[in-house]
Amino acid sequence: MAIKHTKHFLDKLENLFASSEYMLRYEKGNFKSGYCVLNDAKIVIVNKYFPLEGKINALIDILIELNLDPADFKDKANHDFLTELRQTQLKF
């Protein structure tokens, strides 16, 4: 799967977070990597001033870091999307 830097692709990534136990928020801040993960509170914060490409790249990095299990998703589309995304990232 090719990573597309479109609003639709960003929506799919945001939907993964909505289906997971993590809450995704866009806030202003000066995070070194552009995002912050609060594992104890299960909150992910991404710099809201990032351009579309930066938001997508940050969310992909976070999904890889969190190591979510695709089997935990009830929606088959989210399960398949996360599996395909993870396989794509393993090639790089």
PDB file with one MODEL, atoms N, CA, C and O in Angstrom:
MODEL        1
ATOM      1  N   MET A   1       0.847  -1.166   0.000  1.00  0.00           N
ATOM      2  CA  MET A   1       0.000   0.000   0.000  1.00  0.00           C
ATOM      3  C   MET A   1       0.892   1.228   0.000  1.00  0.00           C
ATOM      4  O   MET A   1       1.847   1.326   0.769  1.00  0.00           O
ATOM      5  N   ALA A   2       0.566   2.140  -0.859  1.00  0.00           N
ATOM      6  CA  ALA A   2       1.291   3.405  -0.909  1.00  0.00           C
ATOM      7  C   ALA A   2       0.660   4.380   0.080  1.00  0.00           C
ATOM      8  O   ALA A   2      -0.562   4.473   0.195  1.00  0.00           O
ATOM      9  N   ILE A   3       1.504   5.085   0.772  1.00  0.00           N
ATOM     10  CA  ILE A   3       1.012   6.081   1.712  1.00  0.00           C
ATOM     11  C   ILE A   3       0.658   7.323   0.911  1.00  0.00           C
ATOM     12  O   ILE A   3       1.498   7.905   0.224  1.00  0.00           O
ATOM     13  N   LYS A   4      -0.601   7.713   1.014  1.00  0.00           N
ATOM     14  CA  LYS A   4      -1.086   8.869   0.272  1.00  0.00           C
ATOM     15  C   LYS A   4      -1.237  10.027   1.249  1.00  0.00           C
ATOM     16  O   LYS A   4      -1.763   9.849   2.347  1.00  0.00           O
ATOM     17  N   HIS A   5      -0.796  11.164   0.868  1.00  0.00           N
ATOM     18  CA  HIS A   5      -0.897  12.332   1.729  1.00  0.00           C
ATOM     19  C   HIS A   5      -2.138  13.134   1.336  1.00  0.00           C
ATOM     20  O   HIS A   5      -2.047  14.242   0.807  1.00  0.00           O
ATOM     21  N   THR A   6      -3.307  12.535   1.616  1.00  0.00           N
ATOM     22  CA  THR A   6      -4.585  13.156   1.310  1.00  0.00           C
ATOM     23  C   THR A   6      -5.421  13.235   2.579  1.00  0.00           C
ATOM     24  O   THR A   6      -5.138  12.565   3.572  1.00  0.00           O
ATOM     25  N   LYS A   7      -6.447  14.058   2.526  1.00  0.00           N
ATOM     26  CA  LYS A   7      -7.360  14.200   3.660  1.00  0.00           C
ATOM     27  C   LYS A   7      -8.071  12.873   3.935  1.00  0.00           C
ATOM     28  O   LYS A   7      -8.304  12.527   5.093  1.00  0.00           O
ATOM     29  N   HIS A   8      -8.415  12.133   2.890  1.00  0.00           N
ATOM     30  CA  HIS A   8      -9.092  10.847   3.051  1.00  0.00           C
ATOM     31  C   HIS A   8      -8.202   9.852   3.811  1.00  0.00           C
ATOM     32  O   HIS A   8      -8.681   9.128   4.683  1.00  0.00           O
ATOM     33  N   PHE A   9      -6.926   9.822   3.480  1.00  0.00           N
ATOM     34  CA  PHE A   9      -5.995   8.923   4.164  1.00  0.00           C
ATOM     35  C   PHE A   9      -5.846   9.329   5.633  1.00  0.00           C
ATOM     36  O   PHE A   9      -5.780   8.470   6.513  1.00  0.00           O
ATOM     37  N   LEU A  10      -5.794  10.634   5.896  1.00  0.00           N
ATOM     38  CA  LEU A  10      -5.739  11.124   7.268  1.00  0.00           C
ATOM     39  C   LEU A  10      -6.993  10.708   8.029  1.00  0.00           C
ATOM     40  O   LEU A  10      -6.911  10.318   9.194  1.00  0.00           O
ATOM     41  N   ASP A  11      -8.148  10.788   7.382  1.00  0.00           N
ATOM     42  CA  ASP A  11      -9.400  10.362   8.022  1.00  0.00           C
ATOM     43  C   ASP A  11      -9.364   8.889   8.392  1.00  0.00           C
ATOM     44  O   ASP A  11      -9.861   8.502   9.450  1.00  0.00           O
ATOM     45  N   LYS A  12      -8.782   8.065   7.532  1.00  0.00           N
ATOM     46  CA  LYS A  12      -8.673   6.633   7.833  1.00  0.00           C
ATOM     47  C   LYS A  12      -7.770   6.391   9.039  1.00  0.00           C
ATOM     48  O   LYS A  12      -8.067   5.539   9.876  1.00  0.00           O
ATOM     49  N   LEU A  13      -6.669   7.138   9.130  1.00  0.00           N
ATOM     50  CA  LEU A  13      -5.775   7.007  10.277  1.00  0.00           C
ATOM     51  C   LEU A  13      -6.473   7.473  11.555  1.00  0.00           C
ATOM     52  O   LEU A  13      -6.345   6.834  12.600  1.00  0.00           O
ATOM     53  N   GLU A  14      -7.206   8.578  11.475  1.00  0.00           N
ATOM     54  CA  GLU A  14      -7.938   9.080  12.636  1.00  0.00           C
ATOM     55  C   GLU A  14      -9.010   8.087  13.072  1.00  0.00           C
ATOM     56  O   GLU A  14      -9.277   7.944  14.265  1.00  0.00           O
ATOM     57  N   ASN A  15      -9.616   7.411  12.122  1.00  0.00           N
ATOM     58  CA  ASN A  15     -10.627   6.399  12.425  1.00  0.00           C
ATOM     59  C   ASN A  15     -10.009   5.226  13.184  1.00  0.00           C
ATOM     60  O   ASN A  15     -10.662   4.636  14.045  1.00  0.00           O
ATOM     61  N   LEU A  16      -8.761   4.883  12.874  1.00  0.00           N
ATOM     62  CA  LEU A  16      -8.066   3.829  13.622  1.00  0.00           C
ATOM     63  C   LEU A  16      -7.945   4.211  15.098  1.00  0.00           C
ATOM     64  O   LEU A  16      -8.181   3.389  15.983  1.00  0.00           O
ATOM     65  N   PHE A  17      -7.576   5.458  15.349  1.00  0.00           N
ATOM     66  CA  PHE A  17      -7.457   5.904  16.735  1.00  0.00           C
ATOM     67  C   PHE A  17      -8.815   5.949  17.417  1.00  0.00           C
ATOM     68  O   PHE A  17      -8.926   5.620  18.598  1.00  0.00           O
ATOM     69  N   ALA A  18      -9.849   6.354  16.686  1.00  0.00           N
ATOM     70  CA  ALA A  18     -11.190   6.406  17.260  1.00  0.00           C
ATOM     71  C   ALA A  18     -11.673   5.008  17.646  1.00  0.00           C
ATOM     72  O   ALA A  18     -12.434   4.854  18.601  1.00  0.00           O
ATOM     73  N   SER A  19     -11.235   4.000  16.912  1.00  0.00           N
ATOM     74  CA  SER A  19     -11.636   2.623  17.196  1.00  0.00           C
ATOM     75  C   SER A  19     -10.764   1.958  18.247  1.00  0.00           C
ATOM     76  O   SER A  19     -11.104   0.891  18.760  1.00  0.00           O
ATOM     77  N   SER A  20      -9.642   2.586  18.569  1.00  0.00           N
ATOM     78  CA  SER A  20      -8.730   2.016  19.559  1.00  0.00           C
ATOM     79  C   SER A  20      -9.052   2.609  20.929  1.00  0.00           C
ATOM     80  O   SER A  20      -9.990   3.390  21.089  1.00  0.00           O
ATOM     81  N   GLU A  21      -8.251   2.215  21.899  1.00  0.00           N
ATOM     82  CA  GLU A  21      -8.449   2.739  23.249  1.00  0.00           C
ATOM     83  C   GLU A  21      -7.748   4.077  23.455  1.00  0.00           C
ATOM     84  O   GLU A  21      -7.859   4.672  24.527  1.00  0.00           O
ATOM     85  N   TYR A  22      -7.030   4.555  22.445  1.00  0.00           N
ATOM     86  CA  TYR A  22      -6.319   5.830  22.540  1.00  0.00           C
ATOM     87  C   TYR A  22      -7.180   6.976  22.009  1.00  0.00           C
ATOM     88  O   TYR A  22      -7.902   6.822  21.024  1.00  0.00           O
ATOM     89  N   MET A  23      -7.092   8.121  22.673  1.00  0.00           N
ATOM     90  CA  MET A  23      -7.792   9.317  22.231  1.00  0.00           C
ATOM     91  C   MET A  23      -6.801  10.197  21.483  1.00  0.00           C
ATOM     92  O   MET A  23      -5.712  10.484  21.979  1.00  0.00           O
ATOM     93  N   LEU A  24      -7.188  10.619  20.292  1.00  0.00           N
ATOM     94  CA  LEU A  24      -6.343  11.464  19.454  1.00  0.00           C
ATOM     95  C   LEU A  24      -6.799  12.907  19.588  1.00  0.00           C
ATOM     96  O   LEU A  24      -7.983  13.213  19.445  1.00  0.00           O
ATOM     97  N   ARG A  25      -5.846  13.793  19.865  1.00  0.00           N
ATOM     98  CA  ARG A  25      -6.146  15.219  19.974  1.00  0.00           C
ATOM     99  C   ARG A  25      -5.113  16.004  19.197  1.00  0.00           C
ATOM    100  O   ARG A  25      -3.942  15.629  19.132  1.00  0.00           O
ATOM    101  N   TYR A  26      -5.563  17.099  18.608  1.00  0.00           N
ATOM    102  CA  TYR A  26      -4.663  18.035  17.931  1.00  0.00           C
ATOM    103  C   TYR A  26      -4.569  19.265  18.819  1.00  0.00           C
ATOM    104  O   TYR A  26      -5.573  19.928  19.078  1.00  0.00           O
ATOM    105  N   GLU A  27      -3.368  19.568  19.281  1.00  0.00           N
ATOM    106  CA  GLU A  27      -3.126  20.693  20.188  1.00  0.00           C
ATOM    107  C   GLU A  27      -1.887  21.435  19.713  1.00  0.00           C
ATOM    108  O   GLU A  27      -1.074  20.902  18.957  1.00  0.00           O
ATOM    109  N   LYS A  28      -1.760  22.671  20.171  1.00  0.00           N
ATOM    110  CA  LYS A  28      -0.526  23.388  19.869  1.00  0.00           C
ATOM    111  C   LYS A  28       0.491  23.041  20.947  1.00  0.00           C
ATOM    112  O   LYS A  28       0.146  22.788  22.101  1.00  0.00           O
ATOM    113  N   GLY A  29       1.714  23.038  20.550  1.00  0.00           N
ATOM    114  CA  GLY A  29       2.781  22.709  21.479  1.00  0.00           C
ATOM    115  C   GLY A  29       4.091  22.612  20.745  1.00  0.00           C
ATOM    116  O   GLY A  29       4.127  22.566  19.515  1.00  0.00           O
ATOM    117  N   ASN A  30       5.155  22.581  21.492  1.00  0.00           N
ATOM    118  CA  ASN A  30       6.467  22.463  20.855  1.00  0.00           C
ATOM    119  C   ASN A  30       7.066  21.111  21.232  1.00  0.00           C
ATOM    120  O   ASN A  30       8.037  21.028  21.984  1.00  0.00           O
ATOM    121  N   PHE A  31       6.469  20.071  20.699  1.00  0.00           N
ATOM    122  CA  PHE A  31       6.960  18.720  20.900  1.00  0.00           C
ATOM    123  C   PHE A  31       8.146  18.524  19.965  1.00  0.00           C
ATOM    124  O   PHE A  31       8.113  18.961  18.814  1.00  0.00           O
ATOM    125  N   LYS A  32       9.173  17.881  20.447  1.00  0.00           N
ATOM    126  CA  LYS A  32      10.375  17.692  19.628  1.00  0.00           C
ATOM    127  C   LYS A  32      10.080  16.893  18.365  1.00  0.00           C
ATOM    128  O   LYS A  32      10.594  17.210  17.293  1.00  0.00           O
ATOM    129  N   SER A  33       9.258  15.864  18.489  1.00  0.00           N
ATOM    130  CA  SER A  33       8.953  15.029  17.332  1.00  0.00           C
ATOM    131  C   SER A  33       7.655  15.448  16.650  1.00  0.00           C
ATOM    132  O   SER A  33       7.284  14.866  15.630  1.00  0.00           O
ATOM    133  N   GLY A  34       6.964  16.439  17.189  1.00  0.00           N
ATOM    134  CA  GLY A  34       5.706  16.880  16.599  1.00  0.00           C
ATOM    135  C   GLY A  34       4.496  16.211  17.218  1.00  0.00           C
ATOM    136  O   GLY A  34       3.355  16.526  16.878  1.00  0.00           O
ATOM    137  N   TYR A  35       4.753  15.283  18.131  1.00  0.00           N
ATOM    138  CA  TYR A  35       3.641  14.618  18.806  1.00  0.00           C
ATOM    139  C   TYR A  35       4.085  14.166  20.181  1.00  0.00           C
ATOM    140  O   TYR A  35       5.273  14.158  20.507  1.00  0.00           O
ATOM    141  N   CYS A  36       3.104  13.793  20.975  1.00  0.00           N
ATOM    142  CA  CYS A  36       3.360  13.327  22.331  1.00  0.00           C
ATOM    143  C   CYS A  36       2.385  12.193  22.623  1.00  0.00           C
ATOM    144  O   CYS A  36       1.198  12.308  22.319  1.00  0.00           O
ATOM    145  N   VAL A  37       2.866  11.113  23.201  1.00  0.00           N
ATOM    146  CA  VAL A  37       2.017   9.977  23.562  1.00  0.00           C
ATOM    147  C   VAL A  37       2.030   9.837  25.079  1.00  0.00           C
ATOM    148  O   VAL A  37       3.078   9.622  25.687  1.00  0.00           O
ATOM    149  N   LEU A  38       0.872   9.962  25.668  1.00  0.00           N
ATOM    150  CA  LEU A  38       0.722   9.771  27.110  1.00  0.00           C
ATOM    151  C   LEU A  38       0.141   8.376  27.315  1.00  0.00           C
ATOM    152  O   LEU A  38      -1.076   8.192  27.310  1.00  0.00           O
ATOM    153  N   ASN A  39       1.025   7.395  27.496  1.00  0.00           N
ATOM    154  CA  ASN A  39       0.584   6.006  27.557  1.00  0.00           C
ATOM    155  C   ASN A  39      -0.320   5.714  28.745  1.00  0.00           C
ATOM    156  O   ASN A  39      -1.274   4.947  28.614  1.00  0.00           O
ATOM    157  N   ASP A  40      -0.040   6.309  29.907  1.00  0.00           N
ATOM    158  CA  ASP A  40      -0.863   6.029  31.076  1.00  0.00           C
ATOM    159  C   ASP A  40      -2.292   6.514  30.897  1.00  0.00           C
ATOM    160  O   ASP A  40      -3.233   5.846  31.326  1.00  0.00           O
ATOM    161  N   ALA A  41      -2.461   7.666  30.268  1.00  0.00           N
ATOM    162  CA  ALA A  41      -3.797   8.225  30.047  1.00  0.00           C
ATOM    163  C   ALA A  41      -4.387   7.788  28.707  1.00  0.00           C
ATOM    164  O   ALA A  41      -5.552   8.063  28.416  1.00  0.00           O
ATOM    165  N   LYS A  42      -3.581   7.109  27.895  1.00  0.00           N
ATOM    166  CA  LYS A  42      -3.980   6.645  26.565  1.00  0.00           C
ATOM    167  C   LYS A  42      -4.455   7.815  25.690  1.00  0.00           C
ATOM    168  O   LYS A  42      -5.521   7.774  25.075  1.00  0.00           O
ATOM    169  N   ILE A  43      -3.617   8.852  25.663  1.00  0.00           N
ATOM    170  CA  ILE A  43      -3.889  10.033  24.860  1.00  0.00           C
ATOM    171  C   ILE A  43      -2.720  10.268  23.908  1.00  0.00           C
ATOM    172  O   ILE A  43      -1.556  10.157  24.294  1.00  0.00           O
ATOM    173  N   VAL A  44      -3.046  10.591  22.667  1.00  0.00           N
ATOM    174  CA  VAL A  44      -2.053  10.932  21.654  1.00  0.00           C
ATOM    175  C   VAL A  44      -2.314  12.376  21.256  1.00  0.00           C
ATOM    176  O   VAL A  44      -3.433  12.733  20.886  1.00  0.00           O
ATOM    177  N   ILE A  45      -1.284  13.200  21.334  1.00  0.00           N
ATOM    178  CA  ILE A  45      -1.416  14.613  20.985  1.00  0.00           C
ATOM    179  C   ILE A  45      -0.482  14.908  19.816  1.00  0.00           C
ATOM    180  O   ILE A  45       0.716  14.629  19.872  1.00  0.00           O
ATOM    181  N   VAL A  46      -1.056  15.477  18.756  1.00  0.00           N
ATOM    182  CA  VAL A  46      -0.282  15.833  17.564  1.00  0.00           C
ATOM    183  C   VAL A  46      -0.361  17.349  17.404  1.00  0.00           C
ATOM    184  O   VAL A  46      -1.402  17.958  17.653  1.00  0.00           O
ATOM    185  N   ASN A  47       0.743  17.943  16.988  1.00  0.00           N
ATOM    186  CA  ASN A  47       0.795  19.385  16.769  1.00  0.00           C
ATOM    187  C   ASN A  47      -0.233  19.786  15.716  1.00  0.00           C
ATOM    188  O   ASN A  47      -0.174  19.321  14.578  1.00  0.00           O
ATOM    189  N   LYS A  48      -1.172  20.647  16.095  1.00  0.00           N
ATOM    190  CA  LYS A  48      -2.254  21.013  15.178  1.00  0.00           C
ATOM    191  C   LYS A  48      -1.779  21.906  14.041  1.00  0.00           C
ATOM    192  O   LYS A  48      -2.497  22.073  13.055  1.00  0.00           O
ATOM    193  N   TYR A  49      -0.585  22.485  14.153  1.00  0.00           N
ATOM    194  CA  TYR A  49      -0.064  23.341  13.097  1.00  0.00           C
ATOM    195  C   TYR A  49       0.756  22.578  12.060  1.00  0.00           C
ATOM    196  O   TYR A  49       1.290  23.173  11.124  1.00  0.00           O
ATOM    197  N   PHE A  50       0.852  21.278  12.226  1.00  0.00           N
ATOM    198  CA  PHE A  50       1.519  20.449  11.224  1.00  0.00           C
ATOM    199  C   PHE A  50       0.739  20.515   9.918  1.00  0.00           C
ATOM    200  O   PHE A  50      -0.491  20.567   9.940  1.00  0.00           O
ATOM    201  N   PRO A  51       1.430  20.515   8.782  1.00  0.00           N
ATOM    202  CA  PRO A  51       0.717  20.374   7.515  1.00  0.00           C
ATOM    203  C   PRO A  51       0.170  18.946   7.399  1.00  0.00           C
ATOM    204  O   PRO A  51       0.513  18.074   8.198  1.00  0.00           O
ATOM    205  N   LEU A  52      -0.657  18.727   6.425  1.00  0.00           N
ATOM    206  CA  LEU A  52      -1.313  17.424   6.231  1.00  0.00           C
ATOM    207  C   LEU A  52      -0.301  16.282   6.197  1.00  0.00           C
ATOM    208  O   LEU A  52      -0.500  15.257   6.850  1.00  0.00           O
ATOM    209  N   GLU A  53       0.778  16.452   5.445  1.00  0.00           N
ATOM    210  CA  GLU A  53       1.801  15.410   5.332  1.00  0.00           C
ATOM    211  C   GLU A  53       2.439  15.113   6.684  1.00  0.00           C
ATOM    212  O   GLU A  53       2.687  13.952   7.010  1.00  0.00           O
ATOM    213  N   GLY A  54       2.706  16.144   7.466  1.00  0.00           N
ATOM    214  CA  GLY A  54       3.300  15.965   8.791  1.00  0.00           C
ATOM    215  C   GLY A  54       2.376  15.218   9.736  1.00  0.00           C
ATOM    216  O   GLY A  54       2.827  14.373  10.509  1.00  0.00           O
ATOM    217  N   LYS A  55       1.087  15.522   9.680  1.00  0.00           N
ATOM    218  CA  LYS A  55       0.119  14.827  10.530  1.00  0.00           C
ATOM    219  C   LYS A  55       0.056  13.344  10.179  1.00  0.00           C
ATOM    220  O   LYS A  55       0.040  12.489  11.065  1.00  0.00           O
ATOM    221  N   ILE A  56       0.020  13.048   8.891  1.00  0.00           N
ATOM    222  CA  ILE A  56      -0.049  11.650   8.447  1.00  0.00           C
ATOM    223  C   ILE A  56       1.203  10.898   8.876  1.00  0.00           C
ATOM    224  O   ILE A  56       1.107   9.790   9.405  1.00  0.00           O
ATOM    225  N   ASN A  57       2.375  11.483   8.655  1.00  0.00           N
ATOM    226  CA  ASN A  57       3.621  10.821   9.043  1.00  0.00           C
ATOM    227  C   ASN A  57       3.703  10.616  10.550  1.00  0.00           C
ATOM    228  O   ASN A  57       4.169   9.575  11.013  1.00  0.00           O
ATOM    229  N   ALA A  58       3.251  11.605  11.315  1.00  0.00           N
ATOM    230  CA  ALA A  58       3.268  11.481  12.777  1.00  0.00           C
ATOM    231  C   ALA A  58       2.330  10.361  13.235  1.00  0.00           C
ATOM    232  O   ALA A  58       2.689   9.568  14.106  1.00  0.00           O
ATOM    233  N   LEU A  59       1.129  10.296  12.650  1.00  0.00           N
ATOM    234  CA  LEU A  59       0.180   9.261  13.054  1.00  0.00           C
ATOM    235  C   LEU A  59       0.686   7.864  12.702  1.00  0.00           C
ATOM    236  O   LEU A  59       0.471   6.916  13.457  1.00  0.00           O
ATOM    237  N   ILE A  60       1.348   7.738  11.573  1.00  0.00           N
ATOM    238  CA  ILE A  60       1.916   6.439  11.194  1.00  0.00           C
ATOM    239  C   ILE A  60       3.023   6.053  12.173  1.00  0.00           C
ATOM    240  O   ILE A  60       3.090   4.905  12.612  1.00  0.00           O
ATOM    241  N   ASP A  61       3.883   6.996  12.512  1.00  0.00           N
ATOM    242  CA  ASP A  61       4.941   6.726  13.495  1.00  0.00           C
ATOM    243  C   ASP A  61       4.346   6.283  14.827  1.00  0.00           C
ATOM    244  O   ASP A  61       4.845   5.355  15.463  1.00  0.00           O
ATOM    245  N   ILE A  62       3.282   6.952  15.239  1.00  0.00           N
ATOM    246  CA  ILE A  62       2.654   6.625  16.519  1.00  0.00           C
ATOM    247  C   ILE A  62       2.027   5.239  16.473  1.00  0.00           C
ATOM    248  O   ILE A  62       2.152   4.470  17.425  1.00  0.00           O
ATOM    249  N   LEU A  63       1.355   4.916  15.374  1.00  0.00           N
ATOM    250  CA  LEU A  63       0.738   3.589  15.259  1.00  0.00           C
ATOM    251  C   LEU A  63       1.785   2.484  15.331  1.00  0.00           C
ATOM    252  O   LEU A  63       1.541   1.436  15.930  1.00  0.00           O
ATOM    253  N   ILE A  64       2.928   2.708  14.735  1.00  0.00           N
ATOM    254  CA  ILE A  64       3.997   1.716  14.792  1.00  0.00           C
ATOM    255  C   ILE A  64       4.550   1.624  16.214  1.00  0.00           C
ATOM    256  O   ILE A  64       4.821   0.530  16.710  1.00  0.00           O
ATOM    257  N   GLU A  65       4.715   2.768  16.863  1.00  0.00           N
ATOM    258  CA  GLU A  65       5.246   2.802  18.227  1.00  0.00           C
ATOM    259  C   GLU A  65       4.294   2.134  19.226  1.00  0.00           C
ATOM    260  O   GLU A  65       4.735   1.435  20.138  1.00  0.00           O
ATOM    261  N   LEU A  66       2.988   2.355  19.047  1.00  0.00           N
ATOM    262  CA  LEU A  66       2.014   1.789  19.981  1.00  0.00           C
ATOM    263  C   LEU A  66       1.862   0.286  19.820  1.00  0.00           C
ATOM    264  O   LEU A  66       1.465  -0.407  20.757  1.00  0.00           O
ATOM    265  N   ASN A  67       2.176  -0.219  18.637  1.00  0.00           N
ATOM    266  CA  ASN A  67       2.106  -1.647  18.363  1.00  0.00           C
ATOM    267  C   ASN A  67       0.715  -2.206  18.696  1.00  0.00           C
ATOM    268  O   ASN A  67       0.591  -3.197  19.416  1.00  0.00           O
ATOM    269  N   LEU A  68      -0.325  -1.559  18.162  1.00  0.00           N
ATOM    270  CA  LEU A  68      -1.697  -2.006  18.371  1.00  0.00           C
ATOM    271  C   LEU A  68      -1.925  -3.339  17.675  1.00  0.00           C
ATOM    272  O   LEU A  68      -1.344  -3.607  16.624  1.00  0.00           O
ATOM    273  N   ASP A  69      -2.752  -4.151  18.249  1.00  0.00           N
ATOM    274  CA  ASP A  69      -3.067  -5.461  17.684  1.00  0.00           C
ATOM    275  C   ASP A  69      -4.262  -5.321  16.748  1.00  0.00           C
ATOM    276  O   ASP A  69      -5.328  -4.889  17.186  1.00  0.00           O
ATOM    277  N   PRO A  70      -4.116  -5.676  15.467  1.00  0.00           N
ATOM    278  CA  PRO A  70      -5.242  -5.569  14.531  1.00  0.00           C
ATOM    279  C   PRO A  70      -6.453  -6.400  14.964  1.00  0.00           C
ATOM    280  O   PRO A  70      -7.584  -6.064  14.613  1.00  0.00           O
ATOM    281  N   ALA A  71      -6.235  -7.465  15.713  1.00  0.00           N
ATOM    282  CA  ALA A  71      -7.340  -8.313  16.156  1.00  0.00           C
ATOM    283  C   ALA A  71      -8.240  -7.607  17.163  1.00  0.00           C
ATOM    284  O   ALA A  71      -9.371  -8.041  17.386  1.00  0.00           O
ATOM    285  N   ASP A  72      -7.760  -6.531  17.773  1.00  0.00           N
ATOM    286  CA  ASP A  72      -8.569  -5.787  18.739  1.00  0.00           C
ATOM    287  C   ASP A  72      -9.638  -4.920  18.081  1.00  0.00           C
ATOM    288  O   ASP A  72     -10.547  -4.439  18.757  1.00  0.00           O
ATOM    289  N   PHE A  73      -9.537  -4.720  16.781  1.00  0.00           N
ATOM    290  CA  PHE A  73     -10.509  -3.889  16.073  1.00  0.00           C
ATOM    291  C   PHE A  73     -11.693  -4.729  15.619  1.00  0.00           C
ATOM    292  O   PHE A  73     -11.526  -5.766  14.976  1.00  0.00           O
ATOM    293  N   LYS A  74     -12.883  -4.271  15.960  1.00  0.00           N
ATOM    294  CA  LYS A  74     -14.108  -4.990  15.592  1.00  0.00           C
ATOM    295  C   LYS A  74     -14.453  -4.768  14.130  1.00  0.00           C
ATOM    296  O   LYS A  74     -15.004  -5.650  13.471  1.00  0.00           O
ATOM    297  N   ASP A  75     -14.126  -3.586  13.627  1.00  0.00           N
ATOM    298  CA  ASP A  75     -14.412  -3.249  12.238  1.00  0.00           C
ATOM    299  C   ASP A  75     -13.360  -3.885  11.334  1.00  0.00           C
ATOM    300  O   ASP A  75     -12.164  -3.635  11.486  1.00  0.00           O
ATOM    301  N   LYS A  76     -13.809  -4.698  10.406  1.00  0.00           N
ATOM    302  CA  LYS A  76     -12.877  -5.407   9.518  1.00  0.00           C
ATOM    303  C   LYS A  76     -12.058  -4.440   8.665  1.00  0.00           C
ATOM    304  O   LYS A  76     -10.894  -4.707   8.366  1.00  0.00           O
ATOM    305  N   ALA A  77     -12.659  -3.322   8.276  1.00  0.00           N
ATOM    306  CA  ALA A  77     -11.929  -2.341   7.460  1.00  0.00           C
ATOM    307  C   ALA A  77     -10.739  -1.786   8.238  1.00  0.00           C
ATOM    308  O   ALA A  77      -9.652  -1.636   7.680  1.00  0.00           O
ATOM    309  N   ASN A  78     -10.935  -1.480   9.521  1.00  0.00           N
ATOM    310  CA  ASN A  78      -9.827  -0.976  10.340  1.00  0.00           C
ATOM    311  C   ASN A  78      -8.773  -2.055  10.556  1.00  0.00           C
ATOM    312  O   ASN A  78      -7.575  -1.777  10.526  1.00  0.00           O
ATOM    313  N   HIS A  79      -9.226  -3.282  10.773  1.00  0.00           N
ATOM    314  CA  HIS A  79      -8.313  -4.419  10.945  1.00  0.00           C
ATOM    315  C   HIS A  79      -7.437  -4.566   9.708  1.00  0.00           C
ATOM    316  O   HIS A  79      -6.215  -4.671   9.818  1.00  0.00           O
ATOM    317  N   ASP A  80      -8.056  -4.574   8.537  1.00  0.00           N
ATOM    318  CA  ASP A  80      -7.321  -4.752   7.286  1.00  0.00           C
ATOM    319  C   ASP A  80      -6.396  -3.569   6.996  1.00  0.00           C
ATOM    320  O   ASP A  80      -5.272  -3.746   6.529  1.00  0.00           O
ATOM    321  N   PHE A  81      -6.885  -2.366   7.278  1.00  0.00           N
ATOM    322  CA  PHE A  81      -6.072  -1.167   7.030  1.00  0.00           C
ATOM    323  C   PHE A  81      -4.823  -1.164   7.902  1.00  0.00           C
ATOM    324  O   PHE A  81      -3.732  -0.875   7.410  1.00  0.00           O
ATOM    325  N   LEU A  82      -4.961  -1.478   9.184  1.00  0.00           N
ATOM    326  CA  LEU A  82      -3.811  -1.500  10.082  1.00  0.00           C
ATOM    327  C   LEU A  82      -2.829  -2.602   9.687  1.00  0.00           C
ATOM    328  O   LEU A  82      -1.617  -2.390   9.718  1.00  0.00           O
ATOM    329  N   THR A  83      -3.333  -3.757   9.323  1.00  0.00           N
ATOM    330  CA  THR A  83      -2.472  -4.856   8.897  1.00  0.00           C
ATOM    331  C   THR A  83      -1.682  -4.471   7.645  1.00  0.00           C
ATOM    332  O   THR A  83      -0.474  -4.695   7.567  1.00  0.00           O
ATOM    333  N   GLU A  84      -2.375  -3.893   6.674  1.00  0.00           N
ATOM    334  CA  GLU A  84      -1.719  -3.489   5.431  1.00  0.00           C
ATOM    335  C   GLU A  84      -0.714  -2.362   5.682  1.00  0.00           C
ATOM    336  O   GLU A  84       0.368  -2.354   5.095  1.00  0.00           O
ATOM    337  N   LEU A  85      -1.066  -1.424   6.543  1.00  0.00           N
ATOM    338  CA  LEU A  85      -0.162  -0.327   6.877  1.00  0.00           C
ATOM    339  C   LEU A  85       1.098  -0.846   7.561  1.00  0.00           C
ATOM    340  O   LEU A  85       2.204  -0.396   7.264  1.00  0.00           O
ATOM    341  N   ARG A  86       0.927  -1.778   8.462  1.00  0.00           N
ATOM    342  CA  ARG A  86       2.074  -2.351   9.183  1.00  0.00           C
ATOM    343  C   ARG A  86       2.981  -3.125   8.228  1.00  0.00           C
ATOM    344  O   ARG A  86       4.203  -3.044   8.347  1.00  0.00           O
ATOM    345  N   GLN A  87       2.411  -3.869   7.288  1.00  0.00           N
ATOM    346  CA  GLN A  87       3.213  -4.608   6.315  1.00  0.00           C
ATOM    347  C   GLN A  87       4.001  -3.656   5.424  1.00  0.00           C
ATOM    348  O   GLN A  87       5.152  -3.928   5.081  1.00  0.00           O
ATOM    349  N   THR A  88       3.387  -2.551   5.053  1.00  0.00           N
ATOM    350  CA  THR A  88       4.062  -1.553   4.233  1.00  0.00           C
ATOM    351  C   THR A  88       5.246  -0.955   4.966  1.00  0.00           C
ATOM    352  O   THR A  88       6.314  -0.770   4.384  1.00  0.00           O
ATOM    353  N   GLN A  89       5.059  -0.651   6.247  1.00  0.00           N
ATOM    354  CA  GLN A  89       6.121  -0.021   7.031  1.00  0.00           C
ATOM    355  C   GLN A  89       7.265  -0.985   7.317  1.00  0.00           C
ATOM    356  O   GLN A  89       8.405  -0.549   7.475  1.00  0.00           O
ATOM    357  N   LEU A  90       6.992  -2.272   7.386  1.00  0.00           N
ATOM    358  CA  LEU A  90       8.046  -3.252   7.623  1.00  0.00           C
ATOM    359  C   LEU A  90       9.000  -3.348   6.433  1.00  0.00           C
ATOM    360  O   LEU A  90      10.152  -3.751   6.595  1.00  0.00           O
ATOM    361  N   LYS A  91       8.531  -2.983   5.246  1.00  0.00           N
ATOM    362  CA  LYS A  91       9.372  -3.051   4.060  1.00  0.00           C
ATOM    363  C   LYS A  91      10.413  -1.949   4.051  1.00  0.00           C
ATOM    364  O   LYS A  91      11.448  -2.085   3.400  1.00  0.00           O
ATOM    365  N   PHE A  92      10.156  -0.852   4.767  1.00  0.00           N
ATOM    366  CA  PHE A  92      11.078   0.301   4.777  1.00  0.00           C
ATOM    367  C   PHE A  92      12.103   0.159   5.804  1.00  0.00           C
ATOM    368  O   PHE A  92      12.956   1.035   5.950  1.00  0.00           O
TER     369      PHE A  92
ENDMDL
END
